[in-house]
Amino acid sequence: MFSHIMVGANDMNASKKFYDAILGAMGYEPGVIDEKGRCFYFTASGIFAITPPIDGNPATHGNGCTVGFAAKDPAQADAWHAAGVANGGVSCEDAPGVRESGLGKLYLAYLRDPAGNKICALHQLG
């Protein structure tokens, strides 16, 4: 359904370090910076990107917005979370763990990135 997701960043070095770490914990290559200073993470299922806002105003997080990354298992979600906290992210919501939902049991881990964007690693348990 999605071709790409892009979030704003105020400090591209801090944001790239953070996303290289959390996405690296999921087996993805470091991001690639283009000529406009944007950073892209290319995958077989789509593209994730970080960018300074093109309007020149500061990046802000979307209240109520969450970007979710698929984790292959709970251990990968935990590694993702630990890499994020170690690289400038802040844990948010409840601690990583199992949550009941209308989709069944989910293993979820939440972080705020260096720009305040809320992100999540999700593994569906069944």
trRosetta pair geometry for C-beta under 8 A, 3 or more apart (Angstrom, degrees):
i j d omega theta_ij theta_ji phi_ij phi_ji
2 5 6.2 10 170 -49 143 89
2 46 5.4 30 102 -123 89 155
3 46 6.0 166 179 -134 22 95
3 47 6.9 -1 146 28 65 97
4 46 5.8 178 -85 179 45 95
4 47 3.9 -19 -109 69 103 96
4 48 7.0 178 -159 -80 74 25
4 49 6.1 17 178 0 121 110
5 46 7.3 54 -3 141 84 130
5 47 7.6 -176 29 95 54 58
5 48 5.4 -11 64 -118 92 71
5 49 7.2 176 91 29 46 71
5 67 5.6 139 154 -132 150 122
6 38 7.8 -25 -141 -157 123 124
6 48 7.7 155 -85 -169 45 44
6 49 4.2 -19 -107 74 88 103
6 50 7.1 168 -158 -87 69 20
6 51 5.8 5 -177 8 116 117
7 49 7.6 168 24 91 57 56
7 50 5.8 -24 70 -110 79 71
7 51 7.8 157 83 28 35 72
7 59 7.6 80 154 -168 71 131
7 67 6.5 -96 -51 -26 129 149
7 113 7.3 103 113 44 149 151
7 115 7.0 167 143 68 108 137
7 117 4.7 23 -171 -97 146 163
8 50 7.5 66 177 -160 9 70
8 51 6.4 -56 -114 75 49 69
8 52 7.1 47 -157 -146 80 23
8 53 5.0 4 -127 -59 124 88
8 59 2.8 -179 138 -135 117 112
8 60 6.9 21 71 29 144 36
8 115 5.9 -159 102 163 75 158
8 117 7.5 155 54 -58 67 121
9 12 5.4 103 111 -91 130 56
9 14 7.8 -178 -172 72 113 83
9 15 3.8 -56 -138 -27 138 167
9 39 7.9 5 19 25 153 116
9 50 4.5 42 -24 174 132 111
9 51 6.5 140 24 61 93 18
9 52 6.3 -68 73 -74 74 52
9 59 5.5 64 9 3 8 168
9 113 7.8 -68 -103 128 93 128
9 114 7.1 46 -143 78 93 104
9 115 4.9 -131 -119 -45 50 139
10 15 7.9 131 44 -37 49 124
10 52 7.2 80 -116 -118 30 82
10 58 5.6 6 -99 -153 117 86
10 59 4.9 -139 -50 34 76 103
10 114 7.7 -126 49 124 87 97
10 115 5.4 143 5 -110 87 98
11 14 4.0 32 108 24 120 114
11 15 6.1 148 85 -16 65 89
11 114 6.0 -79 58 137 108 137
11 115 7.6 -174 29 -70 74 85
12 15 5.6 -59 -138 44 31 109
12 16 5.8 33 162 -22 69 107
12 33 7.8 80 166 -115 132 119
12 37 6.2 -102 -79 173 167 98
12 39 6.6 150 -162 -24 101 120
12 50 7.0 152 -130 118 75 114
12 52 6.4 -61 -56 -46 110 96
13 16 6.0 -53 -142 36 25 108
13 17 6.4 27 156 -19 61 107
14 17 5.8 -55 -149 35 29 112
14 18 6.3 30 153 -19 64 108
14 88 5.3 174 -174 -154 100 171
14 114 4.4 156 128 -147 116 171
15 18 5.6 -55 -148 37 32 114
15 19 6.2 19 160 -8 68 109
15 39 7.3 172 107 34 105 144
15 50 4.9 -171 141 170 133 158
15 113 6.4 52 -129 161 85 120
15 114 5.1 -128 -78 50 68 121
15 115 6.2 10 -89 -22 122 106
16 19 6.1 -59 -139 46 29 101
16 20 5.9 35 159 -23 66 108
16 30 7.8 51 176 -173 96 97
16 31 5.6 -122 -140 55 91 129
16 33 7.4 -23 -103 -67 146 106
16 39 5.1 -169 -98 -101 101 165
16 50 6.9 -154 -73 62 64 139
17 20 5.9 -53 -143 35 24 112
17 21 6.5 23 156 -19 60 109
17 87 5.4 -155 134 -172 91 112
17 88 6.6 81 90 6 111 132
18 21 6.0 -65 -157 35 26 109
18 22 6.5 6 160 -6 66 108
18 84 6.4 47 -166 -136 91 67
18 87 4.7 163 -107 121 55 107
18 88 4.8 -87 -78 63 111 110
18 89 5.7 121 -149 -49 119 93
18 113 5.6 128 128 -151 151 88
18 114 5.4 -166 -24 -19 151 106
19 22 6.0 -55 -134 44 35 99
19 23 5.5 21 170 -5 71 115
19 31 6.0 38 101 -31 120 131
19 39 7.2 140 66 116 142 136
19 41 6.7 -126 154 -45 122 137
19 48 7.5 -161 -162 120 133 123
19 50 6.2 -165 -15 -24 155 135
19 113 7.3 14 -61 -133 88 130
20 23 6.5 -63 -133 49 18 98
20 24 5.6 28 160 -28 59 117
20 30 4.5 10 -129 -126 110 87
20 31 6.1 -105 -75 7 84 88
20 87 7.9 -136 64 -175 79 160
21 24 5.7 -55 -140 36 21 115
21 25 6.7 27 156 -24 58 102
21 83 4.1 -175 152 170 96 106
21 84 6.7 162 100 -76 112 40
21 86 6.8 -144 178 79 151 97
21 87 4.0 154 21 -14 160 161
22 25 5.7 -47 -156 26 34 115
22 26 7.2 21 148 -7 60 103
22 69 7.7 141 141 29 112 165
22 80 5.0 58 -161 -162 85 76
22 83 4.9 166 -88 95 51 115
22 84 4.6 33 -81 -68 120 90
22 87 7.2 -140 -35 54 81 132
22 89 7.2 56 -56 -30 130 150
22 111 7.4 -134 -101 40 150 160
22 119 7.8 92 132 108 164 145
22 121 7.9 -144 -177 -59 111 118
23 26 5.6 -58 -157 41 43 108
23 28 4.1 -50 160 61 100 127
23 31 7.6 87 51 -49 148 88
23 41 5.6 -77 -167 -141 170 154
23 48 7.3 -169 -93 65 141 142
23 69 7.5 -134 -100 -137 77 153
24 27 7.6 85 -170 -49 34 8
24 28 6.4 -96 -79 65 35 68
24 29 7.9 33 -98 -139 76 11
24 30 6.9 7 -72 -73 110 68
24 83 6.9 -167 66 -160 92 157
25 76 6.9 144 142 -165 88 69
25 79 4.2 -177 -171 129 118 99
25 80 4.6 178 93 -85 132 52
25 82 7.5 151 -118 61 154 84
25 83 4.3 -151 -41 -10 135 149
26 69 6.6 -111 -59 156 164 129
26 71 6.7 -111 -112 -112 110 68
26 72 7.7 142 -150 -5 83 94
26 76 5.9 79 -110 179 70 115
26 79 7.9 161 -62 89 54 110
26 80 5.9 30 -51 -85 97 112
26 121 7.7 -165 -75 -124 123 120
28 41 5.8 41 157 -171 140 117
28 43 6.3 -54 -116 -84 119 106
29 41 7.5 170 72 -144 70 78
29 42 7.8 -10 56 54 115 80
31 39 4.0 47 146 173 140 104
31 40 6.0 147 -160 66 90 28
31 41 4.9 -61 -96 -66 84 80
31 49 8.0 123 -144 -124 124 54
31 50 7.3 -18 -142 26 167 103
32 39 6.9 152 70 -154 32 61
32 40 5.3 -29 60 61 88 87
32 41 7.8 152 13 -81 75 36
32 42 7.2 -1 15 -8 122 105
33 37 6.6 -18 -167 -142 105 33
33 38 7.1 155 -149 79 58 35
33 39 5.3 -30 -90 -94 67 75
34 37 7.3 -51 72 17 67 18
34 38 5.1 -3 38 58 108 87
34 39 7.8 -164 4 -82 75 27
34 40 6.6 47 -31 -6 107 114
36 51 7.8 4 115 -139 109 110
37 51 7.4 106 102 -143 79 71
37 52 6.1 -4 111 14 126 113
38 49 5.8 11 170 -177 111 118
38 50 7.0 173 -161 86 67 46
38 51 4.2 -13 -116 -100 96 99
38 52 7.8 -122 -83 22 66 66
39 49 6.4 160 84 -155 53 66
39 50 4.8 -1 56 55 105 92
39 51 7.3 -166 25 -70 66 56
40 47 5.8 -22 -162 -167 101 115
40 48 7.6 145 -157 80 51 45
40 49 4.8 -19 -102 -101 67 97
41 47 6.7 148 74 -160 55 60
41 48 4.5 -10 57 62 112 92
41 49 7.0 -165 19 -75 72 47
42 47 5.6 -19 -106 -107 57 90
43 46 6.0 3 64 57 101 49
43 47 7.0 176 25 -85 75 39
43 48 7.4 35 -1 0 115 92
48 67 7.7 109 -133 171 115 140
48 69 7.9 -7 -74 -95 155 105
51 54 7.3 -6 145 -45 128 81
52 59 6.9 -117 -141 -43 46 112
53 56 6.8 -85 97 13 94 14
53 57 5.5 -40 91 64 147 69
53 58 7.2 72 17 128 131 11
53 59 5.3 172 -31 -78 103 71
59 115 4.8 -26 106 -159 127 137
60 115 7.7 -150 -113 165 13 100
60 116 7.1 -28 -162 69 48 133
61 65 7.0 -158 171 59 77 110
61 112 7.4 -48 -83 -147 160 99
61 115 6.4 150 -60 123 87 82
61 116 3.8 -117 -23 112 127 96
61 117 4.7 -176 -115 -84 100 45
61 118 6.5 92 -173 -12 134 74
62 65 3.2 40 88 5 119 136
62 117 7.4 32 21 -124 77 80
65 117 7.4 -51 100 -149 111 81
65 118 6.6 150 92 48 63 99
66 110 7.7 -56 -138 -127 125 106
66 118 4.8 -55 -104 107 77 106
66 119 6.8 144 -165 -109 71 24
66 120 5.4 26 174 -8 119 117
67 117 6.7 10 10 160 116 119
67 118 7.5 151 20 94 68 56
67 119 4.9 -26 68 -113 90 82
67 120 7.2 174 86 25 43 75
68 119 7.4 161 -87 -166 30 62
68 120 4.6 -26 -109 72 75 104
68 121 7.6 138 -161 -104 68 15
68 122 5.0 1 -168 -1 118 125
69 80 6.9 -169 85 -154 133 154
69 119 6.8 26 -9 176 104 107
69 120 6.9 -180 24 90 69 50
69 121 5.2 -32 72 -104 97 66
69 122 7.2 152 72 19 43 75
70 121 7.9 38 150 -157 5 65
70 122 6.3 -45 -110 70 46 83
70 123 7.5 94 -170 -90 60 58
71 74 7.3 82 121 -94 135 21
71 76 4.4 173 -166 93 98 107
71 77 4.0 -21 -106 -63 179 84
71 80 6.3 -114 -96 -6 119 142
71 107 7.2 -84 73 91 131 109
71 109 7.7 59 -34 24 153 112
71 121 4.5 59 -45 173 123 103
71 122 6.3 169 16 69 93 27
71 123 4.3 -68 80 -56 98 99
72 76 5.0 72 44 4 81 156
72 123 6.9 -5 93 -112 14 117
73 76 5.3 100 54 6 68 100
73 77 7.4 -128 103 -2 39 89
73 107 7.9 19 172 57 40 153
73 123 5.7 82 -141 -139 14 158
74 77 5.4 -54 -149 37 40 114
74 78 6.3 41 153 -20 70 103
74 96 7.8 134 -164 156 89 113
74 107 4.3 -100 -97 -173 93 165
74 123 5.7 -128 -65 54 53 146
74 125 7.9 20 -51 -82 108 105
75 78 5.6 -52 -149 36 33 113
75 79 6.4 34 152 -19 65 104
76 79 5.6 -50 -146 37 35 112
76 80 6.2 42 151 -24 64 104
76 121 7.3 -148 116 179 80 137
76 123 7.2 116 59 -63 101 132
77 80 5.5 -50 -148 34 31 118
77 81 6.4 33 153 -19 64 105
77 96 6.1 162 130 -156 106 129
77 107 5.6 174 30 125 160 109
77 108 7.3 -134 -169 -149 147 12
77 109 4.5 155 167 1 99 123
77 121 4.0 169 -132 117 81 124
77 122 7.3 91 -105 -60 129 8
77 123 5.5 -116 -36 -10 129 112
78 81 5.6 -53 -147 36 32 112
78 82 6.2 30 155 -17 66 107
78 96 5.7 158 -96 114 70 160
78 109 6.6 172 -83 -72 39 150
79 82 5.8 -54 -144 39 31 110
79 83 6.2 32 156 -20 65 107
80 83 6.0 -57 -149 36 25 110
80 84 6.5 26 152 -20 61 108
80 109 6.3 141 81 80 105 140
80 121 4.3 115 82 -65 151 154
81 84 5.7 -57 -152 34 30 113
81 85 6.5 25 156 -15 66 105
81 91 6.9 50 -171 -104 105 98
81 96 5.1 -110 -33 -55 168 137
81 109 3.9 -99 -64 176 125 139
81 111 6.4 179 -129 -53 67 112
81 121 6.5 -115 -49 24 84 130
82 85 6.0 -54 -146 37 31 107
82 86 6.2 26 156 -14 65 112
83 86 5.8 -62 -146 44 28 109
83 87 6.0 -2 163 4 65 120
84 87 6.2 -79 -141 50 24 93
84 88 7.9 -81 -178 66 56 56
84 89 3.4 -26 166 39 91 154
84 91 7.9 122 98 -74 114 65
84 111 4.3 -53 146 -112 155 164
84 113 7.6 -87 -151 -99 111 64
84 119 7.9 -160 -118 74 150 121
85 89 5.5 -74 -74 75 35 92
85 90 7.4 78 -115 -111 72 22
85 91 5.8 0 -88 -43 115 95
85 111 7.2 -133 -57 -115 69 117
88 113 7.7 35 109 -172 98 55
88 114 4.7 -1 142 -78 126 105
89 111 4.2 0 173 -174 133 127
89 112 6.3 158 -164 74 76 49
89 113 5.8 -40 -107 -110 94 40
89 114 7.1 -82 -81 -47 55 62
90 111 6.6 133 67 -162 40 72
90 112 4.5 -12 59 52 97 104
91 95 7.3 10 176 -111 137 57
91 110 7.0 93 -165 87 59 71
91 111 6.2 -49 -102 -104 40 68
92 110 4.9 -80 75 123 77 113
92 111 6.5 116 18 -139 89 17
92 112 5.1 73 -23 -28 132 96
92 118 6.4 -84 73 -123 146 98
93 108 7.5 -53 113 128 150 120
93 110 3.9 65 25 41 124 152
94 97 6.6 -67 122 40 114 110
94 99 7.7 136 54 -78 135 115
94 110 7.7 85 47 24 51 119
96 107 7.3 33 177 175 88 85
96 108 6.8 -151 -140 101 61 45
96 109 3.6 -2 -105 -98 108 95
96 110 7.8 -178 -82 13 68 57
96 121 7.8 -1 -122 63 117 108
97 107 6.9 -91 168 -143 19 72
97 108 7.2 -19 63 56 42 69
98 105 5.5 -11 -164 -171 108 106
98 106 7.1 146 -152 78 56 39
98 107 5.6 -37 -89 -93 62 68
98 108 8.0 110 -123 15 17 75
98 125 6.6 -3 -125 -16 107 153
99 105 7.4 151 75 -155 38 57
99 106 5.2 -24 62 66 88 92
99 107 7.8 145 15 -105 74 21
99 108 5.4 -11 9 15 123 122
100 104 7.9 -87 -148 164 59 25
100 105 6.2 -36 -101 -99 56 65
100 106 7.9 148 -109 21 9 79
101 104 6.7 -5 65 53 80 30
101 105 7.6 137 24 -107 78 18
101 106 5.3 12 10 0 127 120
103 106 6.4 49 81 -54 111 115
103 124 6.5 -81 138 -124 116 116
104 124 6.4 69 74 -167 117 96
104 125 6.7 -146 131 68 108 74
104 126 5.5 -118 163 114 145 32
105 124 7.6 118 86 -168 57 55
105 125 4.0 -42 98 62 105 122
105 126 6.1 6 46 56 100 63
106 122 5.9 -27 -171 -156 115 95
106 123 7.1 146 -164 75 63 45
106 124 5.7 -36 -107 -107 76 55
106 125 6.5 -164 -94 6 19 90
107 122 7.2 142 77 -158 58 44
107 123 4.3 -7 55 59 109 98
107 124 7.9 -141 20 -66 75 12
107 125 5.9 96 -25 -48 93 106
108 120 5.9 -25 -159 -167 95 114
108 121 7.2 151 -154 79 44 57
108 122 5.6 -3 -103 -104 76 74
109 120 6.7 148 76 -157 48 61
109 121 4.5 0 54 50 102 102
110 118 6.6 -10 -167 -168 106 94
110 119 7.2 156 -152 84 58 44
110 120 5.1 -23 -99 -100 71 83
111 118 7.5 161 87 -150 41 50
111 119 5.4 -17 65 63 88 91
111 120 7.6 174 23 -81 68 37
112 116 5.5 -18 -174 -142 114 39
112 117 6.8 147 -156 69 62 35
112 118 5.8 -34 -96 -92 70 59
112 119 7.7 141 -108 18 22 78
113 116 7.0 -44 65 27 67 16
113 117 4.7 -1 33 54 113 93
113 119 6.0 56 -38 -4 102 123
